[in-house]
Amino acid sequence: GGNIVFHSAMPTEKLEGGVDLLFSNFTRYRTEGFVNVPLTEGVSLRVAGLTEDTKGYVKNIGTGNDYGGEKQTFVRGTLKIEPPSLPNLQVVLRGSHLDLGGQGLGGFGYKILGTLVDPSLIRQPGQPLTYNGVTYALPNGFNGNSWTGVGFPIDTRFRDGIPDVNGADIGIPTLADPYKVNYAGNIFRKGSQSQLGATVTYDLGSVRLRSITSYSDFDLIRTGGSLTPVLLNYSYAQTTSKTLTQELQIMSNEDKKSPLEWIVGGYFLDDTARDRSVTNFNRSYSTATAPAGQQYSPFGFTYAASGGLNQLTAYDSFSAAEQKSRSLAAYGQLSYTLMEKLTLTSGARHTKDDKDFMASRFNLAATGPGSYFAHSIDDPVNYNCGGFIAANAASVSASPTAVEQAYNFECGKSSYSYTTYRLAADYKFASDQMVYTSYSTGVQAGGFNTGVVTINGVRTLLPFAPEKVKAFEVGTKNTFFNRVLTLNAAAYVNDYTDLQAQTSIPNPNAPLTSVIALVQNIGKDRAYGFDLSAVIRPAKNLRMSLDFNWLDAKQLDYAVNNFNFGGTAGFCGITPSCVAATGESNTVQGTPFPNARTDPNRFIPVVDANGTPTVVGGVPQYRYVIAGTGRDGTKYTSRKAFSPKQTFQIGLAYDIGLGAAGTLTPEVQTYYNSGYILTDLTPDYGKNEAYFKTDLRLTYRTADGKYTLQGFVNNIEDKAIITRAVYTNHRALLVNYAPPRSYGLNASVRF
């Protein structure tokens, strides 16, 4: 892990400005501009802004709109005040506003890649199945869903009544083209963010004082359809956040040359974040009236489409949550240089985090024929602990009180205190050659899960603890041959403990029929690697760059909770030979196979503090060992998601002098990635194989540097690269792809 810090340009005492115009395929238009104005002595203003409009690069051949479209407008103003009468004072005021639109790529992903299926396990109704010596009777058949299966381009969330594999209907086929979908329903995204900030610095000779204040107000609504050719449902998700931060610093003045440099500071954060989402079912849709090929039904282990989504069987889903976070921290760091060569650094930070969290809980279920709850993203939500949230007035219910009290909030509080520190040393052989080493610790704050559970008759929210890391690094930074060669290298080891990982448990409110997804602290992993970076300037007009990264990242102790797959409607509900007490109701992340009965070695019983096995609803509880020690002592490790073994990048640029006409610079950048897995849970499904990605630039600049014209091509190979992956219902893998090949022109002027 790490951070990339962006610094916007500061106002100067010079009148200047510039405009950049970009046009590329996908009808992308982008205009950027800035102007810097000295208002009076010691006061300067810089204003920058942009507007962008891009059509989606994911073609939707259905009735909906394309995905990936962007529309944004942004403006930022920075005012720098350095009063001549107070030469030691600097005040920087910032304000910005962003309006965000377009379609985006959806909240979690835009394309179903497929589902893990073992074709040898597919059974017709009445055919038995023997797996690892255990035989199951399957009156309704089985679709072959298995955690150890292979990926099939099938969306198993719904069924269409058409046979897919071995004569069985296991879902809806997906399109092979990563940039083509077939969805009904238009989507949109609408958001805004306003920010204000002030940085005040005052020099007191050998000491410098600084105050940094910021405020942000964020609001975003994003929508999504059912990702099917027929609009079965439509979702709205809204996130709002109001954040205030204040930091005070006292530090040594870097302008005063001294072997001792130090800083002491305090930090305060107050953040209120709210999330709510609504999924509206299409009650006008029914399998009874849908045409052939569009008779979609919820997933089940039967081959004939049955039931359907209509107003008699479905009600809208709703969820809301609020988290108030307050963080206080005090920190200090000092460095001392000996003999102008060796610098020793130490620092520490103590942090206290307080979190108040509330999440909605379904209070009463709809009952009786014709019962459903309706919801709208515009319905008011009263964020109060224990208070009821009414359903929309359009709801129909056999119980009027159920409509009035559809949901209520449950609340929790947590407080965490922790200290992190850093020790470092660097040695300068010369002004352009140094070696360094550092050891540091880090913490990612804990929090709460949104799922409300009942334990021992008490409704509660389950917390998770902070995640910790210990990091060690050694490296060197150098320039050689009068800056012809810049060479940097680093090696590092990161050890993570109390990993915050997404997993699932049986719902204590209904342990045999439903599950709860939650974050838990379940293990540890480690990563070590080597980074090499070089820039070579063999001639004044020739530049070459090389970056190489080698990484070994593994899960060392990673066991996920298991749960009954689908309860009475799932695997154990379709075969009389599945006995809950044997433990086979415990499966890996929503697939029936393997389970604790068929593959016992990697299923470890969950025990309490006294070593007694945990039983919920008569079902023994287990954890599946992704990485760690099995029952027979076997050690297992697992790769880490999105962690390629090797990457390298090579760049080459050459300035061709055109005399008084300026320069022409061709440039090429080639990036290689050795490939990576998408999820820790299924390492061999949907992984990105090794790939190259090449970008080209041809840039013309006038001799005075005022005018620039650039042509570009990005991703010449037109490689479809998966950038995000998440499992949705019934283990269908939902992914996003980075943009395909793009090309265009960029023109700029400076004055």
VENMOFEN-V452279 format. One record per pair of residues at least 24 apart in sequence whose C-alpha atoms are under 6 Angstrom apart, sorted by sequence separation. I is the first residue (numbers start at 0). J is the second residue. D is the distance in whole Angstrom. If there is no record, write none. Layout:
I/J/D  I/J/D
This chain:
28/52/5  49/73/5  73/97/4  192/216/6  216/240/6  244/268/4  285/309/5  327/351/5  371/395/5  384/408/5  385/409/6  442/466/6  469/493/6  498/522/5  527/551/5  561/585/5  562/586/6  647/671/5  669/693/4  12/37/5  27/52/6  48/73/5  72/97/6  118/143/6  192/217/4  216/241/5  243/268/6  284/309/5  326/351/6  370/395/5  371/396/6  384/409/6  442/467/5  469/494/5  497/522/5  498/523/6  526/551/6  561/586/5  564/589/5  646/671/5  668/693/6  715/740/6  27/53/4  48/74/4  72/98/5  117/143/5  191/217/6  215/241/6  243/269/5  326/352/4  370/396/4  384/410/6  441/467/6  468/494/5  526/552/4  561/587/5  646/672/5  668/694/5  714/740/5  26/53/6  47/74/6  71/98/6  116/143/5  142/169/6  191/218/5  215/242/5  242/269/6  282/309/4  325/352/6  441/468/5  468/495/4  496/523/4  525/552/6  667/694/6  713/740/6  26/54/6  47/75/5  71/99/5  116/144/5  117/145/6  190/218/5  214/242/6  242/270/4  282/310/4  325/353/5  440/468/6  467/495/6  495/523/5  525/553/6  601/629/5  645/673/5  667/695/5  713/741/5  25/54/5  46/75/6  70/99/6  71/100/6  116/145/5  190/219/4  214/243/5  241/270/6  324/353/6  440/469/5  467/496/5  495/524/5  524/553/6  600/629/6  666/695/6  712/741/6  46/76/4  70/100/5  115/145/6  189/219/6  213/243/6  241/271/5  324/354/5  367/397/6  495/525/6  524/554/4  600/630/5  643/673/6  666/696/5  712/742/4  45/76/6  70/101/5  117/148/4  189/220/5  213/244/5  240/271/6  323/354/6  439/470/5  466/497/5  494/525/4  524/555/5  643/674/5  665/696/6  711/742/5  45/77/5  69/101/4  116/148/5  188/220/6  212/244/6  240/272/4  323/355/5  438/470/6  466/498/5  493/525/6  523/555/6  643/675/5  665/697/4  711/743/6  10/43/6  44/77/6  68/101/5  115/148/5  116/149/5  188/221/4  212/245/5  239/272/6  322/355/6  438/471/5  493/526/5  523/556/5  642/675/6  664/697/6  710/743/6  10/44/6  44/78/5  68/102/5  115/149/5  211/245/6  239/273/5  322/356/4  437/471/6  492/526/6  522/556/5  641/675/5  664/698/5  710/744/5  10/45/5  43/78/6  67/102/6  68/103/5  115/150/4  187/222/6  211/246/5  238/273/6  280/315/6  321/356/6  437/472/5  492/527/4  522/557/5  641/676/6  663/698/6  709/744/6  43/79/5  66/102/6  67/103/5  114/150/5  186/222/5  210/246/6  238/274/5  279/315/5  321/357/5  436/472/6  491/527/5  640/676/5  641/677/6  663/699/5  709/745/5  42/79/6  67/104/5  113/150/6  114/151/5  186/223/6  210/247/5  237/274/6  278/315/6  320/357/5  436/473/4  491/528/6  582/619/5  640/677/5  662/699/6  708/745/6  42/80/5  66/104/6  113/151/5  209/247/6  237/275/5  278/316/5  320/358/4  363/401/6  435/473/6  490/528/6  580/618/5  640/678/5  662/700/5  708/746/4  41/80/6  113/152/4  114/153/6  209/248/5  236/275/6  277/316/6  319/358/6  435/474/5  490/529/4  579/618/5  640/679/5  661/700/6  707/746/6  41/81/5  113/153/5  184/224/6  208/248/6  236/276/4  277/317/5  319/359/5  434/474/6  489/529/6  639/679/6  661/701/4  707/747/5  41/82/5  113/154/6  208/249/5  235/276/5  276/317/6  318/359/6  434/475/4  489/530/5  660/701/6  661/702/4  706/747/6  207/249/6  235/277/5  276/318/5  363/405/6  433/475/6  488/530/6  706/748/5  207/250/5  234/277/6  275/318/5  362/405/5  433/476/5  488/531/4  705/748/5  182/226/5  206/250/6  207/251/6  234/278/4  275/319/4  362/406/5  432/476/6  487/531/6  705/749/5  182/227/5  183/228/5  206/251/5  207/252/5  233/278/6  274/319/6  361/406/5  432/477/4  487/532/5  182/228/4  183/229/5  206/252/5  233/279/5  274/320/5  360/406/5  431/477/6  486/532/6  181/228/5  183/230/5  205/252/5  232/279/5  273/320/6  360/407/5  431/478/5  486/533/5  232/280/4  273/321/4  359/407/5  485/533/5  232/281/5  272/321/6  359/408/4  485/534/5  231/281/5  272/322/5  358/408/5  484/534/6  271/322/6  357/408/6  358/409/6  484/535/5  271/323/4  357/409/5  483/535/6  270/323/6  357/410/4  483/536/5  512/565/6  270/324/5  356/410/6  453/507/6  512/566/4  269/324/6  356/411/5  453/508/6  511/566/5  269/325/5  355/411/6  463/519/6  504/560/6  268/325/5  314/371/5  315/372/6  355/412/5  502/559/6  503/560/6  505/562/5  268/326/5  311/369/5  314/372/5  315/373/5  354/412/6  504/562/6  267/326/6  354/413/5  267/327/5  353/413/6  266/327/6  353/414/4  561/622/6  266/328/5  352/414/6  560/622/5  265/328/6  352/415/5  559/622/5  265/329/4  351/415/6  558/622/6  559/623/5  264/329/6  351/416/4  558/623/5  264/330/5  350/416/6  558/624/4  263/330/6  350/417/6  558/625/5  263/331/4  349/417/6  557/625/5  262/331/6  349/418/4  448/517/6  557/626/5  262/332/5  348/418/6  556/626/5  261/332/6  348/419/5  555/626/5  556/627/5  261/333/4  347/419/6  554/626/6  555/627/6  260/333/6  347/420/4  260/334/5  346/420/5  259/334/6  346/421/5  259/335/5  345/421/6  258/335/5  345/422/5  258/336/5  344/422/6  344/423/5  344/424/6  343/424/5  555/636/6  342/424/6  554/636/6  342/425/5  554/637/5  102/186/6  341/425/6  553/637/6  102/187/4  341/426/4  553/638/5  101/187/6  102/188/5  340/426/5  553/639/5  101/188/6  340/427/5  552/639/6  100/188/5  100/189/5  99/189/6  99/190/5  358/449/6  98/190/6  99/191/6  98/191/4  97/191/5  550/644/5  97/192/5  549/644/6  96/192/6  549/645/5  96/193/4  548/645/6  95/193/6  548/646/5  95/194/5  277/376/6  547/646/6  94/194/6  547/647/4  94/195/4  546/647/5  93/195/6  546/648/5  93/196/5  545/648/6  92/196/6  545/649/5  92/197/5  544/649/6  91/197/6  510/616/6  544/650/5  91/198/5  543/650/6  90/198/6  543/651/5  90/199/5  542/651/6  89/199/6  542/652/5  89/200/5  541/652/6  88/200/6  541/653/5  88/201/5  540/653/6  87/201/5  540/654/5  87/202/5  105/223/6  63/182/6  59/179/6  61/181/4  63/183/5  57/178/4  58/179/5  59/180/5  60/181/5  61/182/5  62/183/5  63/184/4  64/185/5  57/179/6  59/181/5  61/183/6  63/185/5  159/292/6  168/302/6  159/294/5  159/295/5  158/295/5  158/296/5  157/296/6  157/297/5  158/298/6  157/298/5  156/298/6  160/303/6  160/304/5  141/300/6  139/301/5  137/574/5  136/574/5  135/576/5  146/590/6  145/590/5  144/590/6  145/592/5  131/597/6  156/728/6  156/729/6  154/731/6  114/731/5  113/731/6  113/732/6  112/732/6  111/732/6  112/733/6  111/733/5  110/733/6  110/734/5  108/733/6  108/734/5  109/735/6  108/735/5  23/742/5  23/743/4  22/743/6  22/744/5  21/744/6  21/745/4  20/745/6  20/746/5  19/746/6  19/747/4  18/747/6  18/748/5  17/748/5  17/749/4  16/749/6  16/750/5  15/750/5
